[in-house]
Amino acid sequence: LTFEGWCYFTQIRSLAKLARDFPDTTIILDHFGGPVGVGPYSDKRDDVFAEWKDAITELSKSPNVMAKLGGLGMPVMGFGWHEQEAPPTSEEFLGPTRPYFGHTLESFGVERCMFQSNFPVDKVSVSYKILWNAFKRLTANYSATERADLFHDTAKRVYSL
């Protein structure tokens, strides 16, 4: 069995403790650990990113934790795409989200990360086609093996598919 951990960035360190306490359980971090960008965090993106980044680094030290890379289109993340007349292009989507992808991939490695669509929730901000095109653009310079891990192999292994 696996444990899916959908939490906000302020709770990632608790998930890290859980991972240390249960090292034989595969834990999957969902939605990047929720780097919230609304409400009291709406004008604190840099502070949220710094706290999130440190917590992700700590969490990644537990080899039993995997990361799902998706969910950044949810309105709670604060990018505001759901308020625009037209959804972002894949490049526009990657602009502000690239640091989250970059740090998570650097911390966990491609063998412990997998892309996810988070549909239909993300549909309010970005289309399915645009999202997957963004993933392809993000990994354009990755090797075939690295891309296979992110698009398929990690999920196949983690979920015993």
C-alpha positions in Angstrom: 0.0 0.0 0.0 1.0 3.6 -0.5 0.1 6.8 1.4 -0.9 9.9 -0.5 0.0 13.1 1.3 -2.0 16.1 0.1 -1.0 19.0 2.4 -0.1 22.6 2.3 3.4 23.9 2.4 3.1 24.6 6.1 2.5 20.9 6.7 5.3 19.4 4.6 7.6 19.1 7.6 4.9 17.0 9.4 4.8 14.7 6.3 8.6 14.5 6.5 8.4 13.3 10.1 5.7 10.7 9.1 8.1 9.5 6.3 10.9 9.1 8.9 8.6 7.3 11.3 7.4 4.9 8.6 10.4 4.3 6.4 8.9 1.1 4.9 5.8 2.9 3.6 5.8 4.6 0.2 4.5 8.1 0.6 3.5 10.2 -2.3 3.5 14.0 -2.0 0.6 15.4 -4.0 0.4 18.8 -5.7 4.0 19.9 -4.8 2.9 20.2 -1.1 0.5 23.0 -1.8 2.5 26.3 -2.1 -0.5 28.4 -1.4 -0.8 31.9 -3.0 -4.2 33.2 -1.8 -5.6 34.7 1.4 -2.9 35.7 3.9 -0.3 34.3 1.4 -1.4 36.3 -1.6 1.3 38.9 -1.4 4.0 36.6 0.1 5.0 34.4 -2.9 8.7 34.8 -2.2 8.3 34.0 1.5 6.1 31.0 0.7 8.6 29.7 -1.9 11.5 30.0 0.5 9.6 28.0 3.3 8.3 25.5 0.7 11.8 25.0 -0.8 13.4 24.2 2.6 10.6 21.9 3.5 10.8 20.0 0.1 14.5 19.6 0.6 13.9 18.1 4.0 11.2 15.8 2.8 13.3 14.6 -0.2 15.9 13.2 2.2 13.4 10.3 3.0 13.9 7.8 0.1 10.4 6.4 0.7 8.8 9.7 -0.5 7.8 10.3 -4.1 6.4 13.5 -5.6 3.5 14.1 -7.9 4.2 17.1 -10.1 0.8 18.7 -10.8 -2.0 20.7 -9.2 -0.4 24.1 -9.7 -3.4 25.2 -11.8 -5.6 25.1 -8.7 -6.8 28.6 -7.8 -5.5 28.1 -4.2 -2.0 28.2 -5.6 -2.6 31.9 -6.4 -1.4 32.2 -10.0 -4.7 33.7 -11.0 -5.1 31.9 -14.4 -8.7 31.1 -13.6 -9.5 34.9 -13.6 -8.1 35.5 -17.1 -10.2 35.6 -20.2 -8.0 33.1 -21.9 -6.1 30.2 -20.3 -2.3 30.5 -20.3 -0.2 29.0 -23.0 2.2 26.2 -22.0 5.0 28.7 -21.8 2.9 31.1 -19.8 2.1 28.3 -17.4 5.8 27.3 -17.0 6.9 30.9 -16.4 6.0 31.2 -12.7 5.9 27.4 -12.0 9.3 26.5 -13.3 11.0 27.1 -10.0 8.7 24.6 -8.3 9.3 22.0 -10.9 13.0 22.7 -10.9 13.5 22.4 -7.2 11.3 19.3 -6.8 13.1 17.5 -9.6 16.5 18.5 -8.3 15.6 17.4 -4.8 13.8 14.1 -5.6 15.3 13.1 -9.0 13.2 12.0 -11.9 13.1 8.4 -10.6 11.0 9.7 -7.6 8.8 12.1 -9.5 5.8 11.7 -11.8 3.7 14.1 -13.7 0.0 14.4 -12.9 -2.9 16.2 -14.5 -5.1 16.9 -11.5 -8.1 17.1 -13.8 -10.8 18.2 -13.7 -9.8 20.6 -10.9 -7.0 22.3 -12.9 -9.4 22.7 -15.8 -10.6 26.0 -14.4 -7.1 27.4 -15.1 -5.4 25.4 -17.8 -6.5 22.9 -20.5 -5.4 19.3 -20.4 -3.6 19.7 -23.7 -1.7 22.9 -22.6 -0.7 21.3 -19.3 0.8 18.2 -20.9 2.4 20.3 -23.5 4.0 22.3 -20.7 5.4 19.0 -19.2 6.8 18.2 -22.7 8.4 21.6 -23.0 9.8 21.4 -19.4 11.5 18.1 -20.2 12.6 18.8 -23.8 16.3 18.5 -22.9 15.9 15.5 -20.7 17.0 12.0 -21.8 14.5 9.5 -23.0 15.0 7.5 -19.8 14.3 10.6 -17.6 11.2 11.5 -19.6 10.0 7.9 -19.4 10.4 8.1 -15.6 8.4 11.3 -15.3 5.6 10.4 -17.8 5.2 6.7 -17.0 7.8 4.6 -15.3 7.8 6.2 -11.8 4.0 5.9 -11.6 4.1 2.3 -12.9 6.6 1.3 -10.3 5.1 3.3 -7.3 1.5 2.1 -8.0 2.5 -1.4 -9.1 0.7 -1.0 -12.4 
